[in-house]
Amino acid sequence: MKKTLLIAALSLSCSGIFAQAIEGKDLQEIQASFKKDTPTRALQNILTADKNLKGNALNRELQGKIDHFFKYRVNVKGITDQHSSGRCWMFTSMNVLRPEVMQKYNLDKFDFSHNYTYFWDIFEKSNLFLENIISTAGKDMEDREVCEYFKSPVGDGGVWNLYYNVAQKYGVVPQEVMPETAHSDNTSQMVNIINEKLRLGGYELREMAAAGKSVKELRNTKKEVLKDVYRILALCLGEPPHSFTWRFKDKDGNIKELANYTPMQFYKEITPADYNPDNYIMIMNDPTREYYKIYEIQNYRNAQEGINWTYLNLPNEDIKKAALASIKNNEAMYASCDVGKQHQRETGILDPEMYDYESLLGVKLKMDKKARILTRQSGSSHAMTLIGCDTDANDQPVKWEFENSWGSASGNHGYLTFTDDWFDDYMFRIVIHRKFLDAKAIEALKQKPVQLPVWDYMF
């Protein structure tokens, strides 16, 4: 730490800038700037007695002016609940596919086993971590890439390509085949233990490499670590089935059965034939980078042989046109946003003016999207299914709708409504069929992706 501070100080001094403490007249000026007039005293009395800063900043002028009615809406049914886990990307990826499964089997309700998919996601992430440690064994422990791997060996988080990777390899199963457990609904303790095991295993692999052990010996040790990871997962989540029998009752009251199915057979049966990264494209609005370019985040995947997170960067207006076309065609989309910003949870409404902290506190806070990203004030934090859009007389978007995975008691019976202005500020990415993209976007897909490091500020 001292070395880092010294380097920073030398760098500033070389540019003619020296660090300065706050004291003397500067401190007096800052203190004097707080004018304790009557309105300020009243605000201070309120805010020192009431810890609900957010509630006091609520913009009353917006209340009751944003409804939950939509001109265009995908035919969806049923709300899922990820509980205390970070599996939103997995729930969203599957929620996009649920309506087609319900139609196929004539069902009133259906859900996938997220527990089954989660088991294999964490297992594959564990293998990828250990492979990354082997491949970087020759680098210093303080190397930025090595530090990034050890900082969080595995976690619940992810994006659509992770679902695609694990489903393509292990298939999927109905919820009843491998139900949720206490640890799939509340993942933090189990993940903490797995990360402790992986850090120990990763450190031992580096020590072995430093001692001149062969790659074969390293991989044998890796396999032993994975046996322990599998044991932890099996104890906490249950063991995934190799085959299953699923009995269900359709909307007409008929009891039916799928017997001796493998998870891969079921996945192929319920998944559209063109469901792959060539047809389903992640498009993103990142104003910090050039539009109509493809970007790939190195090593952002779960399976070693899987695809990385890759996206086409587009202006918001292009994304909205494509999204509206998809909704009109009754096709829901994987979407990801910064859900924590300007979100009134009680009503399930999101708008950039929902909370007016500037007026309450008398300070400037607003930044544009580019500045929020670069300063880490904003970034995508949650995935949901984009299902609805309301438009004006000219068929231009006014507001949009998410199907969330926080249970039916959250928001508007499990759904969230966000204004078109909120889309501009806090929507980041969607996965959409290429048929809804315009010619310029399709042409851009032919490019070779620009490579971004795993520690990139946006991810």
C-alpha positions as a printed Julia matrix, in Angstrom:
459×3 Matrix{Float64}:
   0.0     0.0     0.0
   2.84    2.43    0.91
   4.56    1.65   -2.41
   1.35    2.38   -4.32
   0.82    5.68   -2.52
   4.44    6.69   -3.16
   4.11    5.95   -6.89
   0.86    7.95   -7.03
   2.45   10.88   -5.21
   5.5    10.85   -7.51
   3.23   10.72  -10.56
   1.27   13.76   -9.38
   4.4    15.68   -8.44
   5.91   15.07  -11.88
   2.83   16.68  -13.43
   3.13   19.68  -11.13
   0.2    18.58   -8.9
   0.8    18.0    -5.21
  -1.63   16.48   -2.71
  -3.22   19.02   -0.4
  -4.88   18.52    2.97
  -8.09   20.37    3.87
  -7.29   22.84    6.62
  -7.12   26.53    7.53
  -9.07   28.93    5.32
 -10.28   26.2     2.96
 -11.86   24.3     5.83
 -13.39   27.49    7.23
 -14.85   28.34    3.81
 -16.4    24.88    3.47
 -17.91   25.08    6.95
 -19.26   28.58    6.31
 -20.98   27.38    3.11
 -23.57   25.54    5.23
 -26.05   28.37    5.83
 -28.39   27.43    8.63
 -31.39   29.44    7.51
 -34.95   28.51    8.45
 -35.59   26.01    5.59
 -32.21   24.36    6.22
 -32.92   24.0     9.95
 -36.29   22.44    9.14
 -34.66   19.95    6.74
 -31.98   19.1     9.27
 -34.62   18.47   11.94
 -36.5    16.13    9.59
 -33.51   14.21    8.24
 -31.72   13.72   11.56
 -34.91   12.23   13.02
 -36.0    10.11   10.01
 -33.6     7.53    8.58
 -35.72    7.07    5.43
 -33.83    9.42    3.11
 -35.34    7.69    0.08
 -38.89    8.16    1.29
 -38.31   11.86    1.91
 -36.94   12.24   -1.63
 -39.96   10.58   -3.3
 -41.24   12.76   -6.14
 -44.91   13.25   -5.26
 -45.69   14.75   -8.67
 -45.13   11.33  -10.3
 -47.45    9.41   -8.0
 -50.49    8.02   -9.79
 -49.37    9.24  -13.22
 -47.75    6.0   -14.46
 -50.07    3.03  -14.91
 -49.42   -0.64  -15.65
 -51.36   -0.91  -18.92
 -49.62   -1.92  -22.15
 -50.69   -1.78  -25.77
 -48.31   -4.61  -26.71
 -47.57   -7.51  -24.37
 -46.12  -10.99  -24.81
 -48.39  -13.82  -23.7
 -46.73  -14.87  -20.44
 -48.1   -16.5   -17.3
 -46.7   -17.15  -13.84
 -44.07  -15.45  -11.69
 -40.92  -17.18  -10.49
 -38.91  -16.48   -7.34
 -35.12  -16.72   -7.13
 -35.24  -16.11   -3.35
 -31.9   -15.14   -1.77
 -29.71  -16.07   -4.7
 -28.02  -14.27   -7.58
 -29.5   -16.52  -10.26
 -31.57  -13.82  -12.03
 -29.79  -14.46  -15.35
 -30.7   -18.14  -15.13
 -34.34  -17.5   -14.21
 -34.64  -14.93  -16.99
 -33.09  -17.19  -19.62
 -35.56  -19.91  -18.7
 -38.53  -17.55  -18.3
 -38.13  -16.55  -21.94
 -38.61  -20.22  -22.9
 -41.45  -21.05  -20.48
 -44.41  -19.85  -22.61
 -43.42  -22.15  -25.45
 -43.15  -25.14  -23.09
 -46.59  -24.39  -21.63
 -48.07  -24.2   -25.09
 -46.33  -27.38  -26.23
 -47.67  -29.49  -23.35
 -50.99  -27.61  -22.93
 -50.13  -26.5   -19.39
 -51.59  -23.87  -17.06
 -48.25  -23.49  -15.33
 -44.7   -24.72  -15.7
 -41.26  -24.0   -14.4
 -37.78  -25.4   -14.95
 -35.56  -26.79  -12.23
 -33.2   -23.92  -11.57
 -31.56  -26.07   -8.93
 -30.47  -28.59  -11.58
 -28.99  -25.91  -13.83
 -27.41  -24.12  -10.87
 -25.64  -27.31   -9.76
 -23.88  -27.67  -13.11
 -23.22  -23.93  -13.42
 -21.27  -23.83  -10.15
 -19.5   -27.1   -10.94
 -18.41  -25.84  -14.37
 -17.34  -22.48  -12.95
 -15.18  -24.36  -10.44
 -13.42  -26.25  -13.22
 -12.92  -23.03  -15.2
 -11.39  -21.32  -12.16
  -8.92  -24.15  -11.61
  -8.02  -24.22  -15.31
  -7.42  -20.46  -15.19
  -5.14  -20.93  -12.2
  -3.15  -23.61  -14.05
  -2.82  -21.45  -17.17
  -1.61  -18.44  -15.12
   0.62  -20.42  -12.74
   3.71  -18.76  -14.21
   2.46  -15.26  -13.41
   3.07  -13.4   -10.16
   0.44  -13.78   -7.44
  -0.07  -10.01   -7.64
  -0.71  -10.1   -11.39
  -4.03   -8.4   -12.16
  -5.47  -11.44  -13.93
  -4.49  -13.81  -11.12
  -5.93  -11.44   -8.51
  -9.19  -11.28  -10.45
  -9.54  -15.06  -10.42
  -8.8   -15.46   -6.71
 -11.02  -12.51   -5.75
 -14.15  -14.51   -6.55
 -13.5   -18.06   -7.82
 -17.21  -18.79   -8.37
 -20.47  -16.94   -7.79
 -24.16  -16.93   -8.63
 -23.9   -14.13  -11.18
 -23.9   -14.48  -14.92
 -25.51  -13.6   -18.24
 -27.4   -15.42  -20.98
 -24.39  -17.16  -22.53
 -23.83  -19.04  -19.24
 -27.3   -20.55  -19.45
 -26.67  -21.51  -23.06
 -23.33  -23.14  -22.17
 -24.63  -25.29  -19.33
 -27.94  -26.21  -21.0
 -26.13  -27.27  -24.17
 -23.89  -29.56  -22.13
 -26.22  -30.93  -19.43
 -29.73  -30.23  -20.67
 -32.59  -29.05  -18.45
 -35.35  -30.69  -16.4
 -38.79  -29.67  -15.06
 -38.91  -28.19  -11.56
 -40.52  -31.3   -10.04
 -37.61  -33.5   -11.14
 -35.03  -31.64   -9.03
 -36.82  -29.2    -6.69
 -35.21  -26.25   -4.94
 -33.45  -26.82   -1.62
 -32.62  -24.57    1.31
 -29.2   -23.89   -0.24
 -30.35  -23.25   -3.8
 -32.78  -20.63   -2.42
 -30.14  -19.2    -0.07
 -26.78  -19.7    -1.72
 -24.27  -17.52    0.14
 -23.06  -19.99    2.8
 -22.56  -22.85    0.36
 -20.79  -20.62   -2.17
 -18.5   -19.24    0.53
 -17.4   -22.76    1.47
 -16.87  -23.74   -2.18
 -14.78  -20.61   -2.73
 -12.67  -21.44    0.32
 -12.07  -24.93   -1.09
 -11.24  -23.51   -4.55
  -8.82  -20.92   -3.18
  -7.03  -23.68   -1.26
  -6.96  -25.86   -4.37
  -5.81  -22.97   -6.55
  -3.0   -22.11   -4.15
  -1.85  -25.74   -4.04
  -1.84  -25.88   -7.85
   0.38  -22.78   -8.01
   2.74  -24.27   -5.43
   2.92  -27.5    -7.42
   3.64  -25.59  -10.63
   6.38  -23.62   -8.87
   7.91  -26.91   -7.73
   8.09  -28.11  -11.33
   5.21  -30.59  -11.29
   3.88  -31.69  -14.68
   0.6   -30.53  -16.21
  -0.69  -34.09  -15.81
   0.02  -33.95  -12.08
  -1.67  -30.56  -11.83
  -4.78  -31.84  -13.57
  -4.93  -34.91  -11.34
  -4.92  -32.59   -8.34
  -7.57  -30.44  -10.04
  -9.79  -33.52  -10.38
  -9.48  -34.22   -6.64
 -10.55  -30.65   -5.86
 -13.54  -31.04   -8.18
 -14.55  -34.22   -6.38
 -14.82  -32.16   -3.19
 -16.79  -29.44   -4.98
 -19.17  -32.06   -6.39
 -19.61  -33.5    -2.88
 -20.5   -30.09   -1.4
 -22.97  -29.41   -4.2
 -24.56  -32.86   -3.95
 -24.95  -32.56   -0.18
 -26.51  -29.09   -0.37
 -28.49  -29.27   -3.61
 -29.05  -32.99   -4.18
 -27.51  -34.99   -6.99
 -28.65  -34.24  -10.57
 -30.56  -37.04  -12.32
 -29.14  -38.83  -15.37
 -32.7   -39.59  -16.53
 -36.16  -38.88  -15.17
 -39.88  -39.52  -15.44
 -42.14  -36.46  -15.39
 -45.85  -36.8   -14.73
 -48.05  -33.75  -15.24
 -51.68  -32.71  -15.67
 -52.55  -30.55  -18.68
 -55.17  -27.79  -18.88
 -57.83  -30.31  -19.89
 -57.23  -32.42  -16.8
 -55.4   -35.2   -18.59
 -52.55  -36.87  -16.67
 -49.56  -37.44  -18.93
 -46.08  -38.81  -18.51
 -42.65  -38.4   -20.07
 -40.82  -41.59  -19.12
 -37.07  -42.27  -19.03
 -36.11  -38.91  -20.47
 -32.58  -37.59  -20.22
 -32.11  -33.87  -19.41
 -30.57  -33.41  -22.86
 -33.55  -35.03  -24.59
 -35.9   -32.72  -22.72
 -33.78  -29.64  -23.57
 -33.82  -30.47  -27.27
 -37.55  -31.12  -27.23
 -38.5   -27.79  -25.61
 -35.87  -25.51  -27.19
 -36.39  -23.78  -30.57
 -34.27  -25.3   -33.34
 -32.51  -21.99  -34.05
 -31.71  -21.27  -30.38
 -28.0   -20.5   -30.61
 -25.64  -17.48  -30.52
 -25.76  -17.15  -34.31
 -29.45  -16.28  -34.15
 -29.95  -14.94  -30.63
 -27.78  -11.86  -30.31
 -26.87   -9.96  -27.15
 -27.19   -6.27  -27.94
 -26.05   -3.65  -25.47
 -26.07    0.09  -24.9
 -22.64    1.14  -23.64
 -22.02    4.83  -24.48
 -18.41    4.53  -23.28
 -17.56    2.52  -26.39
 -18.07    2.79  -30.13
 -21.45    1.72  -31.45
 -21.91   -0.95  -34.15
 -18.9    -2.83  -32.81
 -18.81   -6.34  -31.3
 -17.09   -6.82  -27.95
 -16.07  -10.03  -26.19
 -15.2   -10.27  -22.5
 -12.31  -12.68  -22.14
 -12.98  -15.68  -19.93
 -16.52  -14.54  -19.05
 -18.22  -17.91  -19.24
 -18.83  -20.88  -16.98
 -17.75  -23.92  -19.01
 -14.16  -24.18  -20.24
 -15.37  -25.1   -23.73
 -18.31  -22.65  -23.65
 -18.78  -19.3   -25.38
 -17.71  -16.03  -23.79
 -20.01  -13.09  -23.13
 -20.13  -11.34  -26.52
 -22.32   -8.38  -27.45
 -23.09   -5.9   -30.22
 -23.03   -2.3   -28.95
 -25.95   -0.24  -30.3
 -27.62    3.13  -29.64
 -30.71    2.96  -27.45
 -33.03    3.95  -30.31
 -31.92    0.92  -32.35
 -32.4    -1.36  -29.35
 -35.9    -0.01  -28.7
 -37.01   -0.54  -32.3
 -35.81   -4.14  -32.23
 -37.32   -4.8   -28.79
 -40.71   -3.38  -29.8
 -40.72   -5.54  -32.94
 -40.01   -8.64  -30.84
 -42.81   -7.84  -28.38
 -45.25   -7.25  -31.24
 -44.28  -10.71  -32.5
 -45.08  -12.22  -29.07
 -41.41  -13.02  -28.33
 -40.1   -12.18  -24.87
 -36.46  -11.22  -24.39
 -33.7   -11.68  -21.86
 -32.89   -8.19  -20.55
 -30.52   -6.71  -17.99
 -30.53   -3.33  -16.24
 -29.55   -1.33  -13.15
 -32.75   -2.16  -11.29
 -31.75   -0.45   -8.04
 -31.84    3.05   -9.51
 -34.97    5.22   -9.19
 -37.11    2.17   -8.39
 -40.22    2.52   -6.24
 -40.59   -1.02   -4.99
 -44.05   -0.58   -3.49
 -45.63    0.26   -6.85
 -43.19   -1.55   -9.14
 -42.49    1.64  -11.11
 -39.11    2.96  -12.3
 -38.54    6.48  -13.6
 -35.41    8.71  -13.6
 -37.3    11.38  -11.61
 -38.81    9.01   -9.03
 -36.53   10.21   -6.22
 -35.47   13.87   -6.14
 -32.42   13.87   -3.9
 -31.14   17.08   -5.48
 -34.11   19.12   -4.29
 -34.17   17.46   -0.89
 -30.46   17.96   -0.15
 -29.72   21.0    -2.3
 -26.78   19.38   -4.12
 -26.13   18.42   -7.74
 -26.04   14.67   -8.39
 -27.04   14.03  -11.99
 -24.59   12.46  -14.45
 -25.15   11.14  -17.94
 -25.03    7.39  -18.57
 -21.43    7.44  -19.8
 -20.21    9.22  -16.66
 -22.19    6.87  -14.4
 -20.59    3.84  -16.05
 -17.03    5.16  -15.97
 -17.31    6.25  -12.33
 -18.92    2.93  -11.35
 -22.06    4.76  -10.19
 -24.16    2.56  -12.46
 -23.91   -0.83  -14.08
 -26.14   -3.74  -14.88
 -27.24   -5.45  -11.68
 -30.24   -7.62  -12.49
 -31.72   -9.64  -15.35
 -35.45   -9.81  -16.1
 -37.71  -10.76  -18.98
 -38.75   -7.88  -21.25
 -42.39   -8.55  -22.16
 -44.36   -5.33  -22.75
 -44.37   -1.89  -24.34
 -46.91    0.93  -24.32
 -46.73    3.48  -27.13
 -48.19    6.9   -27.95
 -50.39    7.93  -30.9
 -47.34    7.73  -33.19
 -46.47    4.23  -31.93
 -43.41    5.55  -30.09
 -42.53    3.86  -26.77
 -43.78    5.54  -23.6
 -43.11    2.78  -21.08
 -42.03   -0.86  -20.9
 -42.64   -3.92  -18.72
 -40.44   -6.53  -17.08
 -41.44   -9.96  -15.79
 -39.32  -10.23  -12.65
 -38.16  -13.24  -10.62
 -38.71  -11.88   -7.09
 -42.05  -13.58   -6.48
 -45.62  -12.36   -7.05
 -45.64  -10.19   -3.91
 -42.96   -7.93   -5.39
 -43.75   -4.85   -7.49
 -46.97   -5.01   -9.51
 -47.83   -8.66   -8.74
 -44.32   -9.67   -9.83
 -44.01   -7.27  -12.79
 -42.18   -3.95  -13.09
 -43.13   -0.94  -15.22
 -40.39    1.43  -16.37
 -40.64    4.6   -18.43
 -38.92    5.12  -21.74
 -36.64    7.71  -20.1
 -35.58    5.1   -17.54
 -34.8     2.75  -20.45
 -32.37    5.37  -21.79
 -30.58    5.76  -18.47
 -30.52    2.3   -16.91
 -31.23   -0.41  -19.49
 -28.04   -2.15  -20.61
 -28.62   -5.25  -22.7
 -31.12   -7.64  -24.22
 -30.86  -10.95  -26.08
 -32.94  -10.83  -29.23
 -33.44  -12.83  -32.4
 -31.41  -11.38  -35.27
 -34.54  -11.13  -37.46
 -35.57   -8.05  -35.46
 -32.29   -6.17  -36.09
 -31.94   -3.68  -38.92
 -29.54   -4.02  -41.86
 -26.81   -1.9   -40.24
 -26.77   -4.06  -37.11
 -26.76   -7.28  -39.15
 -23.78   -6.01  -41.14
 -21.95   -5.16  -37.9
 -22.3    -8.79  -36.75
 -19.74   -9.81  -39.37
 -16.89   -8.08  -37.5
 -14.27   -9.77  -35.4
 -14.98   -8.99  -31.7
 -12.88   -6.43  -29.84
 -11.37   -8.25  -26.85
 -12.02   -6.86  -23.35
 -10.21   -8.09  -20.21
 -12.06  -10.04  -17.54
 -11.61   -7.08  -15.13
 -13.18   -4.56  -17.51
 -14.98   -1.71  -15.72
 -18.32   -2.54  -17.29
 -18.44   -6.12  -16.01
